[in-house]
């Protein structure tokens, strides 16, 4: 069962949900996904460091949950 993405989730935890999230974040300009610091950063912290605002964070959380939704439905 998939966990709902929140802005407080660590990047490392997001990638454990689905490794394909790395590609999504990389396309957003967050190329430090494999960096040790990124493992301990929340999605919100990482996005702010890369110049995104609070509204962008909320949109990204929604988008990632929609991305993971088919996976969650298959698991049920």
One Martini backbone bead per residue (centre of mass of N, CA, C, O) as a GRO file, in nm:
protein
   76
    1UNK     BB    1   0.095   0.037   0.023
    2UNK     BB    2   0.060   0.361  -0.023
    3UNK     BB    3   0.182   0.668   0.062
    4UNK     BB    4   0.115   0.977   0.139
    5UNK     BB    5   0.215   1.267   0.023
    6UNK     BB    6   0.433   1.506   0.176
    7UNK     BB    7   0.626   1.785   0.251
    8UNK     BB    8   0.774   1.623   0.499
    9UNK     BB    9   0.899   1.427   0.328
   10UNK     BB   10   1.153   1.248   0.249
   11UNK     BB   11   1.325   1.184  -0.024
   12UNK     BB   12   1.394   0.892   0.046
   13UNK     BB   13   1.092   0.806   0.091
   14UNK     BB   14   0.991   0.869  -0.190
   15UNK     BB   15   1.184   0.667  -0.340
   16UNK     BB   16   1.059   0.416  -0.198
   17UNK     BB   17   0.781   0.433  -0.329
   18UNK     BB   18   0.925   0.553  -0.613
   19UNK     BB   19   1.195   0.576  -0.823
   20UNK     BB   20   1.053   0.764  -1.046
   21UNK     BB   21   1.067   1.033  -0.884
   22UNK     BB   22   1.350   1.120  -0.967
   23UNK     BB   23   1.273   1.215  -1.254
   24UNK     BB   24   1.079   1.435  -1.171
   25UNK     BB   25   1.276   1.604  -0.996
   26UNK     BB   26   1.490   1.645  -1.212
   27UNK     BB   27   1.302   1.802  -1.414
   28UNK     BB   28   1.281   2.035  -1.181
   29UNK     BB   29   1.609   2.070  -1.094
   30UNK     BB   30   1.667   1.820  -0.885
   31UNK     BB   31   1.995   1.689  -0.903
   32UNK     BB   32   2.038   1.588  -0.578
   33UNK     BB   33   1.908   1.308  -0.511
   34UNK     BB   34   2.193   1.145  -0.442
   35UNK     BB   35   2.250   1.315  -0.215
   36UNK     BB   36   2.303   1.313   0.118
   37UNK     BB   37   2.131   1.563   0.194
   38UNK     BB   38   1.864   1.472   0.054
   39UNK     BB   39   1.793   1.237   0.248
   40UNK     BB   40   1.732   1.468   0.493
   41UNK     BB   41   1.521   1.602   0.315
   42UNK     BB   42   1.256   1.756   0.242
   43UNK     BB   43   1.061   1.847  -0.004
   44UNK     BB   44   1.036   2.141   0.082
   45UNK     BB   45   1.336   2.204   0.130
   46UNK     BB   46   1.437   2.131  -0.155
   47UNK     BB   47   1.258   2.332  -0.311
   48UNK     BB   48   1.354   2.593  -0.177
   49UNK     BB   49   1.654   2.564  -0.258
   50UNK     BB   50   1.538   2.561  -0.577
   51UNK     BB   51   1.314   2.818  -0.578
   52UNK     BB   52   1.057   2.733  -0.450
   53UNK     BB   53   0.735   2.769  -0.349
   54UNK     BB   54   0.460   2.690  -0.166
   55UNK     BB   55   0.275   2.636  -0.412
   56UNK     BB   56   0.467   2.438  -0.554
   57UNK     BB   57   0.462   2.228  -0.333
   58UNK     BB   58   0.159   2.163  -0.342
   59UNK     BB   59   0.152   2.077  -0.640
   60UNK     BB   60   0.361   1.847  -0.613
   61UNK     BB   61   0.212   1.675  -0.411
   62UNK     BB   62  -0.032   1.626  -0.590
   63UNK     BB   63   0.121   1.501  -0.831
   64UNK     BB   64   0.248   1.260  -0.676
   65UNK     BB   65  -0.020   1.135  -0.586
   66UNK     BB   66  -0.123   1.089  -0.876
   67UNK     BB   67   0.114   0.909  -0.965
   68UNK     BB   68   0.062   0.687  -0.725
   69UNK     BB   69  -0.234   0.591  -0.751
   70UNK     BB   70  -0.215   0.337  -0.940
   71UNK     BB   71  -0.034   0.178  -0.744
   72UNK     BB   72  -0.237   0.168  -0.507
   73UNK     BB   73  -0.465   0.022  -0.661
   74UNK     BB   74  -0.303  -0.241  -0.726
   75UNK     BB   75  -0.249  -0.317  -0.414
   76UNK     BB   76  -0.566  -0.375  -0.337
   0.00000   0.00000   0.00000
